[in-house]
Amino acid sequence: MDTNVIFWSGLFVSCLINSVMLFQFIEERYERVYNNSKALYYIIKIMACIVMFTINLVDYPFVKLASWILMFSIIIIKFYYNGTKKILNQVFEILVLILVLSICETVGIVILEFIFSKSELHNIRPDMRISLKTTFSSLVMLFFYYTVIIKLWREDKPIKFTASQYFVHTIITVYSLANLAVIVSVISKLTNDNERFLLLINMGCIVFADFYFLYFVKFVEENNQLKMKLQLLEQQSALQYEYYASQEKKYNESVKILHDINKHIKMIEDLYEAREEEKALSYTREILRLLEPLAPREYTNHPILNILLDDKKECASNHNIEFALEVGNVDLKFMEPMEITTIFGNLLDNAIEACNKVSQNRFIEMKIDTFHDFVAIHIENSSEEIEKWAHGKPVSKKGNNHGIGLINVENVIKKYNGNMMLQAEQGTFSCDIIFNS
């Protein structure tokens, strides 16, 4: 088989993988300038891959690296934008990414050379040796990109791996290494061009299979994150619906009182004119009692939290749960409404749900206060015995879709450099949170 064909094939696979990863990175972080022209961007991607392939034919690493950086810098400047970042920052990001990917490729080649040295494989044909280096370095680059770079290089906080994601990545790694081990063991024994051609196809399939599986794992991970955000938004919508429903109820009650306000005033005047001061005072107190639920309660200086606490206290009362609330001189105006809902809505919903599983002594105690520059929250409630814990959190008996609320709470707390500690003992469950204000 022609050595040039083997060399060009391996080089093309490497350029294609590099090109796809770079464009993935760019399109996940930036917007297209010409959003209505999909064909234009397909052409740009194809041309970029061809140019990269042509540049890589030149055996000058510095020239290749500089050409890549120049080409993708021009592509970003002309065809992509980000409203929150300057052009120079965008160019710097792609420059750093290309350098990092180049380092990954170099590390892969060094590792493979070390394997060759330790295995004493010196009689491998140069073209097959180059193809094997290209394959192995591409695999190292793929794994590093999908397992490290895209997780650390995020606009928001890095995503933690779940146990299933660790398992999938391990399986992919073992699969790839096993295939490469077989290839390394037989590559020096091949004499037939057809066999070399089949081996070349196998190496290409390994790279593309790993690329597909790693991208699929990334897609599943992002899908799970979107599901969590959707559930949080649904919770927020439910809270808003409950609030407007309660406001409508209060409005209807106030309309009834206001409708008869003249009669009530006339009755009080008549009682005073008739020297019935005690009855007039009692009547006035009754009117105040009717008006009291309609007045908004100010527990804190955050209106959304006041609404939420009022709603949860009423919900607890409807479920025969004693709700004790103690609020100190705490300023929560720095928090977004969604963050308030996430923390207090989730924790109080969990507390009410736990109390409903207990037949007697249903209670919720909640304290919010400040300690130096920190906000401290303590929630304690009656609870049945928790059978299983994982990563410091109770495991829900309702399945995988439950327990997401606590993860969302933890994510908000981490934004403010805080911590959450959960404990359970003798029929009570407590949650202590402290975060920077």
C-alpha positions as CSV (number, residue, x, y, z in Angstrom):
1,M,0.0,0.0,0.0
2,D,1.3,3.5,-0.9
3,T,2.9,5.1,2.2
4,N,1.6,8.5,1.1
5,V,-2.0,7.2,1.2
6,I,-1.5,5.9,4.8
7,F,0.1,9.2,5.8
8,W,-2.6,11.4,4.2
9,S,-5.4,9.3,5.7
10,G,-4.1,9.6,9.2
11,L,-3.4,13.3,8.7
12,F,-6.9,13.9,7.4
13,V,-8.5,12.1,10.4
14,S,-6.4,14.3,12.7
15,C,-7.4,17.5,10.9
16,L,-11.1,16.5,10.8
17,I,-11.2,15.8,14.6
18,N,-9.3,19.1,15.4
19,S,-11.6,21.1,13.2
20,V,-14.8,19.6,14.6
21,M,-13.7,20.2,18.2
22,L,-12.7,23.8,17.5
23,F,-15.9,24.6,15.8
24,Q,-17.9,22.9,18.6
25,F,-16.1,25.1,21.1
26,I,-16.7,28.2,19.0
27,E,-20.4,27.6,18.4
28,E,-21.2,26.7,22.0
29,R,-19.7,30.0,23.2
30,Y,-20.5,32.5,20.4
31,E,-23.3,33.5,18.1
32,R,-23.2,33.3,14.3
33,V,-23.0,36.7,12.6
34,Y,-25.0,35.3,9.5
35,N,-27.5,33.2,11.4
36,N,-29.8,32.7,8.4
37,S,-27.0,31.2,6.2
38,K,-26.4,27.6,7.3
39,A,-24.8,26.7,3.9
40,L,-22.1,29.4,4.5
41,Y,-21.0,27.9,7.8
42,Y,-20.9,24.4,6.3
43,I,-18.6,25.7,3.6
44,I,-16.5,27.5,6.2
45,K,-16.1,24.3,8.2
46,I,-15.2,22.2,5.1
47,M,-12.7,24.8,3.9
48,A,-11.1,25.1,7.3
49,C,-10.6,21.3,7.4
50,I,-9.1,21.3,4.0
51,V,-6.8,24.3,4.8
52,M,-5.7,22.6,8.0
53,F,-4.9,19.4,6.1
54,T,-2.9,21.3,3.5
55,I,-1.0,23.2,6.3
56,N,-0.2,20.0,8.1
57,L,1.6,18.6,5.0
58,V,4.3,21.1,5.8
59,D,6.7,19.6,8.3
60,Y,7.2,22.8,10.4
61,P,5.3,22.6,13.7
62,F,5.6,26.3,14.5
63,V,4.2,27.2,11.0
64,K,1.3,24.8,11.4
65,L,0.5,26.1,14.9
66,A,0.7,29.8,13.8
67,S,-1.4,29.1,10.7
68,W,-4.2,27.4,12.8
69,I,-4.3,30.3,15.2
70,L,-4.4,32.9,12.3
71,M,-7.1,31.0,10.4
72,F,-9.5,30.5,13.4
73,S,-8.9,34.0,14.6
74,I,-10.1,35.3,11.3
75,I,-13.1,33.0,11.4
76,I,-14.1,34.2,14.8
77,I,-13.6,37.9,14.0
78,K,-15.6,37.7,10.7
79,F,-18.3,35.1,11.4
80,Y,-18.9,34.9,15.1
81,Y,-19.6,37.4,18.0
82,N,-20.3,37.4,21.7
83,G,-22.1,40.4,23.1
84,T,-20.4,40.2,26.5
85,K,-16.8,39.8,25.3
86,K,-14.4,41.8,23.3
87,I,-13.0,40.4,20.0
88,L,-9.5,40.2,21.5
89,N,-10.8,38.0,24.4
90,Q,-12.5,35.7,21.9
91,V,-9.3,35.4,19.8
92,F,-7.3,34.8,23.0
93,E,-9.6,32.0,24.0
94,I,-9.2,30.1,20.7
95,L,-5.5,30.7,20.8
96,V,-5.2,29.1,24.2
97,L,-7.5,26.2,23.1
98,I,-5.3,25.5,20.1
99,L,-2.2,25.5,22.2
100,V,-3.8,23.2,24.8
101,L,-4.9,20.7,22.1
102,S,-1.5,20.8,20.5
103,I,0.0,20.0,23.9
104,C,-2.4,17.1,24.3
105,E,-1.3,15.7,20.9
106,T,2.3,16.0,21.9
107,V,1.7,14.2,25.1
108,G,-0.1,11.4,23.2
109,I,2.9,11.0,20.9
110,V,5.4,11.0,23.8
111,I,3.3,8.3,25.6
112,L,3.2,6.1,22.5
113,E,7.0,6.5,21.9
114,F,7.5,5.4,25.5
115,I,5.3,2.3,24.9
116,F,7.2,1.5,21.8
117,S,10.5,1.8,23.7
118,K,9.3,-0.4,26.6
119,S,7.9,-3.0,24.2
120,E,11.0,-2.9,22.1
121,L,9.1,-2.4,18.9
122,H,11.6,-1.0,16.4
123,N,10.7,-2.7,13.2
124,I,7.4,-1.0,12.5
125,R,7.1,0.6,9.1
126,P,7.4,4.5,9.3
127,D,4.0,5.1,7.6
128,M,2.2,2.8,10.1
129,R,4.2,4.3,13.0
130,I,3.0,7.7,12.0
131,S,-0.6,6.6,11.6
132,L,-0.5,4.9,15.0
133,K,0.9,8.2,16.5
134,T,-1.9,10.2,14.8
135,T,-4.6,7.8,16.2
136,F,-3.2,7.7,19.7
137,S,-2.6,11.5,20.0
138,S,-6.1,12.1,18.6
139,L,-7.6,9.8,21.3
140,V,-5.6,11.6,24.1
141,M,-6.8,14.9,22.7
142,L,-10.5,13.8,22.6
143,F,-10.5,12.4,26.1
144,F,-8.8,15.5,27.5
145,Y,-11.2,17.8,25.6
146,Y,-14.4,16.1,26.6
147,T,-13.5,15.2,30.2
148,V,-11.5,18.2,31.3
149,I,-11.5,21.3,29.0
150,I,-15.2,21.7,28.3
151,K,-16.0,21.1,32.0
152,L,-13.5,23.6,33.4
153,W,-13.8,26.1,30.5
154,R,-17.4,27.0,31.3
155,E,-19.2,30.4,31.6
156,D,-20.9,29.0,34.7
157,K,-19.7,26.6,37.4
158,P,-18.1,23.4,36.3
159,I,-20.4,20.3,36.2
160,K,-19.5,17.4,38.4
161,F,-19.5,13.9,37.0
162,T,-22.1,11.5,38.1
163,A,-21.2,7.8,38.8
164,S,-22.8,6.7,35.5
165,Q,-20.7,9.3,33.6
166,Y,-17.5,8.0,35.3
167,F,-18.5,4.5,34.3
168,V,-19.2,5.4,30.7
169,H,-15.9,7.2,30.3
170,T,-14.1,4.3,31.9
171,I,-15.7,1.8,29.5
172,I,-14.7,4.0,26.5
173,T,-11.1,4.3,27.8
174,V,-10.8,0.6,28.3
175,Y,-12.3,-0.2,24.9
176,S,-9.9,2.2,23.1
177,L,-6.8,1.0,25.0
178,A,-7.7,-2.7,24.4
179,N,-8.0,-2.0,20.6
180,L,-4.8,-0.1,20.5
181,A,-3.0,-2.8,22.5
182,V,-4.0,-5.4,19.9
183,I,-2.9,-3.1,17.1
184,V,0.5,-2.4,18.7
185,S,1.0,-6.2,19.3
186,V,0.4,-7.1,15.6
187,I,1.5,-4.0,13.7
188,S,5.1,-5.2,13.5
189,K,4.1,-8.6,12.1
190,L,2.0,-7.4,9.1
191,T,3.5,-7.9,5.7
192,N,0.5,-7.7,3.5
193,D,-0.8,-4.3,2.2
194,N,-4.4,-5.4,2.5
195,E,-3.8,-6.2,6.2
196,R,-2.3,-2.8,6.7
197,F,-5.2,-1.2,5.0
198,L,-7.7,-3.0,7.2
199,L,-5.7,-2.0,10.3
200,L,-5.7,1.6,9.1
201,I,-9.5,1.5,8.8
202,N,-9.7,0.0,12.3
203,M,-7.6,2.8,13.7
204,G,-9.9,5.4,12.1
205,C,-13.0,3.7,13.4
206,I,-11.6,3.7,16.9
207,V,-11.1,7.5,16.7
208,F,-14.5,8.2,15.3
209,A,-16.3,5.8,17.7
210,D,-14.6,7.5,20.7
211,F,-15.5,10.9,19.3
212,Y,-19.2,9.9,18.9
213,F,-19.5,8.3,22.3
214,L,-17.8,11.2,24.1
215,Y,-20.0,13.7,22.3
216,F,-23.0,11.6,23.2
217,V,-22.0,11.5,26.9
218,K,-21.6,15.3,26.7
219,F,-25.1,15.6,25.1
220,V,-26.7,13.4,27.8
221,E,-25.0,15.4,30.5
222,E,-26.2,18.7,29.1
223,N,-29.7,17.2,28.7
224,N,-29.7,16.3,32.4
225,Q,-28.7,19.8,33.3
226,L,-31.5,21.3,31.2
227,K,-34.0,18.9,32.9
228,M,-32.8,20.2,36.3
229,K,-33.3,23.8,35.2
230,L,-36.7,23.0,33.7
231,Q,-37.8,21.4,37.0
232,L,-36.6,24.5,38.8
233,L,-38.5,26.8,36.5
234,E,-41.6,24.6,36.9
235,Q,-41.2,25.0,40.7
236,Q,-40.9,28.8,40.3
237,S,-44.0,28.8,38.1
238,A,-46.0,26.7,40.6
239,L,-45.0,29.1,43.4
240,Q,-46.0,32.1,41.3
241,Y,-49.3,30.4,40.5
242,E,-49.9,29.7,44.2
243,Y,-49.1,33.3,45.0
244,Y,-51.5,34.8,42.5
245,A,-54.2,32.3,43.6
246,S,-53.8,33.4,47.2
247,Q,-53.8,37.1,46.1
248,E,-57.0,36.5,44.2
249,K,-58.5,34.9,47.3
250,K,-57.4,37.9,49.4
251,Y,-58.8,40.3,46.8
252,N,-62.2,38.6,46.9
253,E,-62.3,38.7,50.6
254,S,-61.3,42.4,50.7
255,V,-64.0,43.2,48.1
256,K,-66.6,41.6,50.4
257,I,-65.4,43.7,53.4
258,L,-65.1,46.9,51.3
259,H,-68.5,46.3,49.9
260,D,-70.0,46.6,53.4
261,I,-67.5,49.1,54.8
262,N,-70.2,51.8,55.0
263,K,-72.5,49.5,56.9
264,H,-69.6,48.5,59.3
265,I,-68.8,52.2,60.0
266,K,-72.4,53.1,60.5
267,M,-72.8,50.2,62.9
268,I,-69.8,51.3,65.0
269,E,-71.1,54.9,65.0
270,D,-74.5,53.7,66.2
271,L,-73.0,51.6,69.0
272,Y,-71.0,54.6,70.2
273,E,-74.1,56.9,70.0
274,A,-76.0,54.3,72.0
275,R,-73.2,54.3,74.7
276,E,-72.3,50.7,73.8
277,E,-68.5,51.3,73.9
278,E,-67.6,47.7,74.7
279,K,-69.7,46.4,71.9
280,A,-68.3,49.0,69.5
281,L,-64.7,48.1,70.5
282,S,-65.5,44.4,70.1
283,Y,-67.0,45.1,66.7
284,T,-63.8,47.1,65.7
285,R,-61.6,44.2,66.8
286,E,-63.6,41.8,64.7
287,I,-63.2,44.0,61.6
288,L,-59.4,44.2,62.3
289,R,-59.3,40.4,62.6
290,L,-61.0,40.1,59.2
291,L,-58.5,42.6,57.7
292,E,-55.4,41.1,59.3
293,P,-54.9,38.2,56.8
294,L,-55.2,40.7,53.9
295,A,-52.2,42.8,55.0
296,P,-48.8,41.7,53.6
297,R,-46.4,40.5,56.3
298,E,-42.9,41.7,56.3
299,Y,-40.6,39.1,57.7
300,T,-37.5,40.3,55.8
301,N,-36.6,43.1,53.4
302,H,-37.0,40.8,50.4
303,P,-40.6,40.9,49.1
304,I,-40.3,37.5,47.3
305,L,-39.2,35.8,50.5
306,N,-42.0,37.4,52.4
307,I,-44.5,36.1,50.0
308,L,-42.9,32.6,50.0
309,L,-42.8,32.4,53.8
310,D,-46.4,33.6,54.1
311,D,-47.4,31.0,51.6
312,K,-45.5,28.1,53.3
313,K,-46.8,29.1,56.8
314,E,-50.4,28.9,55.4
315,C,-49.6,25.6,53.8
316,A,-48.1,24.2,57.0
317,S,-51.2,25.4,58.9
318,N,-53.5,23.6,56.5
319,H,-51.5,20.4,57.1
320,N,-51.7,20.8,60.9
321,I,-47.9,21.6,61.1
322,E,-46.7,24.0,63.7
323,F,-44.4,26.5,62.0
324,A,-42.1,28.6,64.2
325,L,-40.3,31.4,62.3
326,E,-37.6,33.6,63.7
327,V,-36.0,36.2,61.5
328,G,-33.1,38.5,62.7
329,N,-31.8,41.7,61.2
330,V,-30.8,40.1,57.8
331,D,-30.4,41.8,54.5
332,L,-31.2,39.5,51.5
333,K,-31.7,42.1,48.8
334,F,-28.5,41.0,47.0
335,M,-30.2,37.7,46.1
336,E,-32.2,37.2,42.9
337,P,-35.9,36.1,43.2
338,M,-35.1,32.8,41.5
339,E,-32.3,32.1,44.1
340,I,-34.7,32.9,47.0
341,T,-37.2,30.5,45.5
342,T,-34.6,27.8,45.0
343,I,-33.3,27.9,48.5
344,F,-36.3,28.5,50.7
345,G,-38.9,27.0,48.4
346,N,-37.1,23.7,48.1
347,L,-36.2,23.4,51.8
348,L,-39.6,24.3,53.1
349,D,-41.4,22.1,50.6
350,N,-39.1,19.2,51.8
351,A,-39.8,20.0,55.4
352,I,-43.6,20.1,54.9
353,E,-43.4,16.8,52.9
354,A,-41.4,15.2,55.7
355,C,-43.8,16.4,58.3
356,N,-46.7,14.9,56.4
357,K,-45.2,11.5,56.7
358,V,-45.2,11.7,60.5
359,S,-48.4,11.0,62.4
360,Q,-47.8,13.3,65.5
361,N,-45.6,16.1,66.7
362,R,-45.4,17.8,63.3
363,F,-43.3,21.0,63.5
364,I,-41.0,23.2,61.5
365,E,-38.6,25.6,63.1
366,M,-36.8,28.1,60.9
367,K,-34.3,30.8,61.9
368,I,-32.6,33.3,59.5
369,D,-30.0,35.6,60.9
370,T,-26.6,37.2,60.2
371,F,-23.2,36.3,61.7
372,H,-20.6,38.9,60.8
373,D,-20.7,39.0,57.0
374,F,-22.5,35.7,56.6
375,V,-26.2,34.8,56.3
376,A,-27.1,31.8,58.5
377,I,-30.2,29.7,57.9
378,H,-31.4,26.9,60.2
379,I,-34.4,24.7,59.4
380,E,-35.4,21.8,61.7
381,N,-38.5,19.7,61.2
382,S,-40.0,16.4,62.3
383,S,-39.2,13.5,60.1
384,E,-39.3,9.7,59.8
385,E,-36.1,7.8,60.0
386,I,-33.9,8.3,56.9
387,E,-32.6,4.9,55.7
388,K,-30.0,5.8,53.1
389,W,-27.6,8.7,52.5
390,A,-25.4,9.5,49.6
391,H,-22.8,12.3,49.3
392,G,-24.2,13.9,52.5
393,K,-27.8,14.0,51.3
394,P,-30.7,11.7,52.0
395,V,-31.7,9.4,49.1
396,S,-35.3,9.8,48.1
397,K,-37.4,6.7,47.8
398,K,-39.3,8.2,44.9
399,G,-36.6,7.6,42.3
400,N,-34.0,9.6,40.4
401,N,-36.2,12.6,39.5
402,H,-36.4,13.5,43.2
403,G,-33.7,15.1,45.2
404,I,-32.9,17.6,42.5
405,G,-34.1,20.4,44.7
406,L,-31.2,20.0,47.2
407,I,-28.7,20.0,44.3
408,N,-30.2,23.3,43.1
409,V,-30.0,24.7,46.6
410,E,-26.4,23.6,46.9
411,N,-25.6,25.3,43.5
412,V,-27.0,28.6,44.6
413,I,-25.2,28.5,47.9
414,K,-21.9,27.7,46.2
415,K,-22.3,30.9,44.1
416,Y,-22.0,32.8,47.4
417,N,-19.1,30.7,48.7
418,G,-21.4,28.9,51.2
419,N,-21.9,25.5,52.6
420,M,-24.9,23.3,53.5
421,M,-24.9,20.6,56.2
422,L,-27.8,18.1,56.6
423,Q,-28.4,16.0,59.8
424,A,-31.0,13.6,61.0
425,E,-31.4,12.2,64.5
426,Q,-34.3,11.0,66.8
427,G,-37.1,11.9,64.5
428,T,-35.9,15.3,63.5
429,F,-34.1,16.5,60.3
430,S,-32.1,19.7,60.3
431,C,-30.5,21.8,57.6
432,D,-27.8,24.4,58.4
433,I,-26.7,26.8,55.7
434,I,-24.2,29.6,55.8
435,F,-23.1,31.8,52.9
436,N,-21.4,35.1,52.2
437,S,-23.6,38.2,52.0
